[in-house]
Amino acid sequence: MPSAVVAELHGNIADTKSPYSSIPESREHFDWVDLAIIDLSLFDTPGGKEKLAAKLYDAIKNIGFIYVINFGLSQEEVDEQYVIAKELFELPEYEKRKYMADLDKGEYIGYKPFGLRDVKPGVPENTEVYNIPKFGPHYERPHPTILKNHWAQIEKFGRHINDQIVTKLFQLFAIVLELPENYFADFHKYEEVDSSYLRYMKYHARTPEQNEALENIWLKGHSDFGSLTLLFRQPIVALQVRTPKGGWKYVKPYPESITVNIGDILQFLSNGFLKSSIHRVVAPPPDQAHLDRLGVLYFVRPSDNVNLVAADSPVLRREGLLSTASTQEGLTAKEWISKRVIANISNKEMVVEKEDLNKVGDGLTPVYD
């Protein structure tokens, strides 16, 4: 049965499809990347964690991208979030701007309109975003009525991601690095103050002329600021990952999955063993080019005061990764993320050839064509 959220937002249940499930699959041919699939239903089975950790080893060391399945949320519950996102972005622009994030100060909770700057003359950037922080007194701020009306569902969704998905992945990473299972989870406790958030995101469709001007690249290759990024399945094909050999391959919208990628923070905490993945967004294929690309994502960040120092891991010692200290040592997670946010909205770009993000210390986003 369709959810109460779908019913309340759209009225006629029988005639309603979510903006997620109503999108037709592309019939184009794609060069898909081969990613590990982590089945969390095995996590609590005898030997399950160890089997999953063994499967993770190469994936997180070499490419930093995985699929997660059987994560404890139904497709209906995921669809609810897409419905809320669609209704949010359909609000009048003046209403959404009441909840603007203070981007110039390195803050990002709240609304960001699309078109804040041109990526090329006459071609505005096309992402519209609303970020919702964790739940608790520290994070209280005004939000649009459309969100407050469904606050309980949004909180339940975010809590499940933290408690039943992210925490388990951190345990698996710790097993891989032969650390206590709670090692990374302790840096990411829900009750601690941090900058994790749920994101509703909308890529506005571009014209053929705009795509040509951008050589079909909507968002250049980059890494993410935090620890983990979770992308709930998005049927419009546009996400690509940079492979260890330097080429680009498409990330398949794998059925009933979450695409998870490692970010800068985990790379710092492992001194480069866990790879902060380089990924980009390109123009959708011709049969989906006219569609706006709606997304539901969750960005995981550590507690604000966590120092970005590599773990004393037996694996890192054997790999020779503790012989040189990260240039981020002494920098806190809050300081690093603020620098990245401010730099990311500037007109500067830093093109880097090296994969070692531990040497990127000024906050500028490294980009790859």
C-alpha positions as CSV (number, residue, x, y, z in Angstrom):
1,M,0.0,0.0,0.0
2,P,1.4,3.5,-0.8
3,S,2.6,5.4,2.3
4,A,0.7,7.9,4.4
5,V,3.2,10.5,3.2
6,V,2.4,9.8,-0.5
7,A,-1.3,9.9,0.3
8,E,-1.1,13.1,2.2
9,L,1.1,14.9,-0.3
10,H,-0.7,13.8,-3.4
11,G,-4.2,12.9,-2.4
12,N,-5.3,10.2,-4.7
13,I,-3.3,7.1,-3.8
14,A,-4.4,4.9,-6.7
15,D,-3.1,7.4,-9.3
16,T,0.1,8.4,-7.6
17,K,3.6,7.3,-8.5
18,S,6.6,8.7,-6.7
19,P,9.1,10.8,-8.7
20,Y,11.5,8.0,-8.2
21,S,9.5,5.0,-9.5
22,S,7.9,6.9,-12.4
23,I,11.3,7.6,-14.2
24,P,11.9,5.2,-17.1
25,E,15.1,3.3,-17.3
26,S,17.6,4.4,-20.0
27,R,18.0,2.0,-22.9
28,E,21.4,3.3,-23.8
29,H,24.6,1.2,-23.5
30,F,27.0,2.1,-20.7
31,D,30.5,1.1,-19.6
32,W,29.6,0.2,-16.0
33,V,32.2,0.0,-13.2
34,D,32.4,-3.3,-11.4
35,L,31.8,-2.6,-7.7
36,A,31.6,-4.8,-4.6
37,I,28.0,-5.4,-3.3
38,I,27.8,-5.5,0.5
39,D,24.7,-7.3,1.7
40,L,24.0,-6.0,5.2
41,S,21.6,-8.9,5.9
42,L,24.7,-11.0,6.5
43,F,26.2,-8.6,9.1
44,D,24.7,-10.4,12.2
45,T,25.1,-13.9,10.9
46,P,27.9,-16.2,12.1
47,G,31.1,-15.0,10.5
48,G,29.1,-12.5,8.5
49,K,31.1,-9.4,9.4
50,E,34.4,-11.0,8.6
51,K,33.1,-12.2,5.2
52,L,31.9,-8.7,4.4
53,A,35.1,-7.1,5.5
54,A,37.1,-9.5,3.3
55,K,34.9,-8.4,0.4
56,L,35.4,-4.8,1.2
57,Y,39.2,-4.9,1.3
58,D,40.1,-4.3,-2.3
59,A,37.1,-2.0,-2.9
60,I,37.9,0.5,-0.3
61,K,41.6,0.4,-0.9
62,N,41.5,0.9,-4.7
63,I,38.3,2.8,-5.7
64,G,36.4,3.9,-2.6
65,F,32.9,3.0,-4.0
66,I,30.5,0.1,-3.1
67,Y,26.9,-0.9,-3.4
68,V,25.0,-1.7,-0.2
69,I,21.8,-3.8,-0.3
70,N,19.4,-5.2,2.3
71,F,19.9,-2.1,4.5
72,G,16.6,-2.3,6.3
73,L,14.6,0.4,4.5
74,S,11.8,-0.6,2.1
75,Q,11.6,1.0,-1.4
76,E,8.4,2.6,-0.2
77,E,10.3,4.4,2.6
78,V,12.9,5.6,0.2
79,D,10.2,6.7,-2.2
80,E,8.6,8.8,0.6
81,Q,11.8,10.9,0.7
82,Y,11.7,11.5,-3.0
83,V,8.1,12.7,-2.8
84,I,9.0,15.1,0.0
85,A,12.0,16.4,-2.0
86,K,9.9,16.9,-5.1
87,E,7.3,18.9,-3.2
88,L,10.0,20.9,-1.4
89,F,11.6,22.0,-4.7
90,E,8.2,22.9,-6.2
91,L,7.7,25.6,-3.6
92,P,7.9,29.2,-4.8
93,E,11.5,30.5,-5.0
94,Y,10.8,33.4,-2.5
95,E,9.6,30.8,0.0
96,K,12.7,28.6,-0.3
97,R,15.0,31.5,0.0
98,K,13.7,32.2,3.5
99,Y,15.8,29.2,4.5
100,M,19.1,30.0,2.7
101,A,22.3,28.6,4.1
102,D,25.0,31.1,4.9
103,L,27.4,29.7,2.3
104,D,29.9,32.6,2.5
105,K,30.6,31.7,6.1
106,G,31.2,28.0,5.3
107,E,27.8,26.9,6.5
108,Y,25.5,24.8,4.3
109,I,22.5,23.7,6.3
110,G,19.3,24.9,4.7
111,Y,18.6,25.9,1.1
112,K,21.0,26.6,-1.8
113,P,19.3,27.8,-5.1
114,F,20.7,26.8,-8.4
115,G,22.4,29.3,-10.7
116,L,24.4,31.0,-8.0
117,R,27.3,31.3,-10.4
118,D,28.2,30.5,-14.0
119,V,30.4,27.5,-14.6
120,K,31.0,28.9,-18.0
121,P,29.8,32.2,-19.4
122,G,26.1,32.0,-19.9
123,V,25.9,28.5,-18.4
124,P,24.8,28.6,-14.7
125,E,25.5,25.8,-12.3
126,N,22.4,23.6,-12.1
127,T,22.2,22.1,-8.6
128,E,19.4,23.1,-6.2
129,V,19.9,21.7,-2.7
130,Y,18.3,21.5,0.7
131,N,20.4,20.1,3.6
132,I,18.8,18.9,6.9
133,P,21.2,18.3,9.9
134,K,20.9,15.6,12.5
135,F,18.2,15.8,15.0
136,G,18.7,17.3,18.5
137,P,18.6,20.7,20.3
138,H,21.9,21.8,18.8
139,Y,20.6,21.6,15.3
140,E,17.3,23.4,15.7
141,R,16.5,26.0,13.0
142,P,13.5,27.1,10.9
143,H,12.5,24.8,8.0
144,P,9.7,25.0,5.4
145,T,6.3,23.7,6.5
146,I,6.5,20.9,3.9
147,L,9.4,19.5,5.8
148,K,8.0,20.1,9.3
149,N,4.8,18.3,8.4
150,H,6.9,15.2,7.8
151,W,9.5,15.7,10.4
152,A,8.9,12.4,12.2
153,Q,9.4,10.4,8.9
154,I,12.6,12.4,8.1
155,E,14.0,11.8,11.5
156,K,13.3,8.1,11.4
157,F,14.9,7.9,8.0
158,G,18.1,9.7,9.1
159,R,18.3,7.7,12.3
160,H,18.1,4.4,10.5
161,I,20.9,5.5,8.1
162,N,23.1,6.3,11.1
163,D,22.3,3.4,13.4
164,Q,21.7,0.5,10.9
165,I,23.8,1.4,7.9
166,V,26.7,3.8,8.7
167,T,27.6,2.3,12.0
168,K,27.8,-1.2,10.5
169,L,30.0,0.0,7.6
170,F,32.4,1.7,10.1
171,Q,32.7,-1.6,12.0
172,L,33.6,-3.3,8.7
173,F,36.2,-0.7,7.9
174,A,37.7,-1.2,11.4
175,I,37.9,-5.0,10.9
176,V,39.7,-4.4,7.6
177,L,42.3,-2.3,9.3
178,E,42.6,-4.7,12.3
179,L,41.4,-2.0,14.7
180,P,38.8,-2.3,17.5
181,E,35.4,-2.5,15.9
182,N,34.2,0.7,17.4
183,Y,37.2,2.7,16.3
184,F,35.6,4.7,13.4
185,A,32.1,4.6,15.0
186,D,33.5,6.4,18.1
187,F,34.4,9.4,15.9
188,H,30.9,9.5,14.5
189,K,28.5,9.2,17.6
190,Y,25.1,10.6,16.9
191,E,24.9,12.4,20.2
192,E,28.1,14.3,19.4
193,V,28.0,17.6,17.5
194,D,29.0,17.2,13.9
195,S,28.0,18.3,10.4
196,S,26.3,15.2,9.1
197,Y,23.2,15.9,7.1
198,L,20.5,14.5,4.8
199,R,20.4,16.2,1.4
200,Y,17.6,16.6,-1.1
201,M,19.1,17.6,-4.4
202,K,17.9,18.5,-7.8
203,Y,19.9,18.7,-11.0
204,H,18.0,20.9,-13.4
205,A,18.0,19.6,-16.9
206,R,20.2,21.6,-19.4
207,T,19.7,22.4,-23.0
208,P,21.7,20.6,-25.7
209,E,23.6,23.9,-26.2
210,Q,24.5,24.2,-22.6
211,N,25.7,20.6,-22.5
212,E,27.8,21.1,-25.5
213,A,29.4,24.2,-23.9
214,L,30.3,22.0,-20.9
215,E,31.5,19.1,-23.0
216,N,28.7,17.1,-21.2
217,I,30.3,17.4,-17.8
218,W,27.9,18.8,-15.2
219,L,30.2,18.4,-12.1
220,K,33.9,17.9,-12.5
221,G,35.7,15.0,-10.9
222,H,36.0,15.6,-7.2
223,S,36.2,14.0,-3.8
224,D,33.6,14.5,-1.0
225,F,34.5,16.5,2.2
226,G,33.4,14.1,4.9
227,S,33.7,10.4,5.9
228,L,31.0,8.7,3.8
229,T,28.4,9.7,1.2
230,L,25.3,7.6,0.7
231,L,23.3,8.0,-2.5
232,F,19.9,6.3,-2.7
233,R,19.3,4.8,-6.1
234,Q,18.7,7.4,-8.8
235,P,17.5,6.0,-12.1
236,I,18.8,8.8,-14.2
237,V,22.3,7.7,-15.4
238,A,24.9,10.4,-14.8
239,L,27.3,9.4,-12.0
240,Q,30.8,8.3,-13.0
241,V,33.8,7.1,-10.9
242,R,37.5,7.5,-11.7
243,T,39.1,4.1,-11.8
244,P,42.6,3.3,-10.5
245,K,43.8,3.4,-14.1
246,G,42.6,7.0,-14.5
247,G,39.6,6.4,-16.7
248,W,35.9,7.1,-16.1
249,K,33.2,4.4,-15.8
250,Y,29.5,4.8,-15.1
251,V,28.0,3.8,-11.7
252,K,25.0,1.6,-12.4
253,P,21.7,2.5,-10.6
254,Y,21.7,-1.0,-9.0
255,P,18.2,-2.1,-8.0
256,E,17.2,-1.5,-4.3
257,S,20.7,-0.4,-3.4
258,I,22.6,2.5,-1.9
259,T,25.8,3.7,-3.6
260,V,28.3,4.5,-0.9
261,N,31.6,6.3,-1.4
262,I,34.5,7.1,0.9
263,G,35.3,10.8,1.5
264,D,38.4,12.8,2.6
265,I,38.0,12.3,6.3
266,L,38.4,8.5,6.2
267,Q,41.4,8.9,3.9
268,F,43.0,11.2,6.4
269,L,42.2,8.9,9.3
270,S,43.8,6.0,7.4
271,N,46.7,8.0,5.9
272,G,45.6,7.1,2.4
273,F,44.7,3.4,2.8
274,L,40.9,4.1,2.5
275,K,40.6,5.9,-0.8
276,S,38.5,9.1,-1.0
277,S,36.8,8.3,-4.3
278,I,37.0,10.7,-7.3
279,H,33.7,10.9,-9.0
280,R,31.8,13.3,-11.3
281,V,28.4,13.9,-12.8
282,V,27.9,14.0,-16.6
283,A,24.9,14.9,-18.8
284,P,22.3,12.1,-18.8
285,P,21.9,10.0,-21.9
286,P,19.6,11.2,-24.7
287,D,16.5,9.3,-23.6
288,Q,16.8,10.9,-20.1
289,A,18.3,14.3,-21.0
290,H,15.0,16.2,-20.6
291,L,14.5,15.0,-17.0
292,D,15.4,16.9,-13.9
293,R,17.6,14.5,-11.7
294,L,16.2,14.3,-8.2
295,G,18.5,12.9,-5.5
296,V,18.3,11.8,-1.8
297,L,21.7,11.6,-0.2
298,Y,23.2,11.3,3.3
299,F,26.6,12.8,4.1
300,V,28.4,11.4,7.1
301,R,30.8,13.7,9.0
302,P,32.8,13.0,12.3
303,S,32.5,15.0,15.5
304,D,33.6,18.6,14.9
305,N,36.6,18.3,17.3
306,V,38.1,15.1,15.8
307,N,41.7,15.6,14.8
308,L,42.6,14.2,11.4
309,V,45.3,11.9,12.4
310,A,45.9,8.4,11.0
311,A,45.0,5.4,13.1
312,D,47.8,3.3,14.6
313,S,46.7,0.3,12.6
314,P,48.7,-3.0,12.1
315,V,47.6,-2.9,8.4
316,L,48.9,0.7,7.9
317,R,52.2,-0.3,9.5
318,R,52.6,-3.3,7.2
319,E,51.7,-1.1,4.2
320,G,54.3,1.5,5.2
321,L,51.6,4.2,5.6
322,L,52.6,5.3,9.1
323,S,56.1,6.3,8.1
324,T,55.0,9.8,7.0
325,A,52.4,11.9,8.8
326,S,49.4,13.4,7.1
327,T,49.7,17.1,6.4
328,Q,46.2,17.4,8.0
329,E,47.6,16.4,11.4
330,G,46.3,18.9,14.0
331,L,43.5,20.1,11.8
332,T,40.0,19.3,13.1
333,A,37.2,17.9,11.1
334,K,35.2,21.2,11.5
335,E,38.1,23.3,10.3
336,W,38.7,21.1,7.2
337,I,35.1,21.0,6.2
338,S,34.6,24.7,6.6
339,K,37.6,25.4,4.4
340,R,36.2,23.0,1.7
341,V,32.7,24.6,1.8
342,I,34.1,28.1,1.4
343,A,36.5,27.1,-1.4
344,N,33.8,25.1,-3.1
345,I,31.6,28.1,-3.7
346,S,34.4,30.3,-4.9
347,N,35.4,30.6,-8.5
348,K,38.8,28.9,-7.9
349,E,39.6,25.4,-8.9
350,M,42.8,23.4,-8.3
351,V,43.6,20.8,-10.9
352,V,45.8,18.1,-9.3
353,E,47.4,15.1,-10.9
354,K,48.3,13.2,-7.7
355,E,45.9,10.9,-6.0
356,D,47.2,11.7,-2.5
357,L,44.7,14.0,-1.1
358,N,46.7,14.1,2.2
359,K,48.8,16.7,0.3
360,V,45.8,18.9,-0.4
361,G,45.8,21.3,2.6
362,D,44.3,24.6,1.5
363,G,40.7,23.4,1.2
364,L,40.3,23.9,-2.5
365,T,38.5,21.1,-4.3
366,P,40.7,19.1,-6.5
367,V,39.1,18.6,-9.9
368,Y,39.6,16.1,-12.7
369,D,38.3,16.5,-16.2
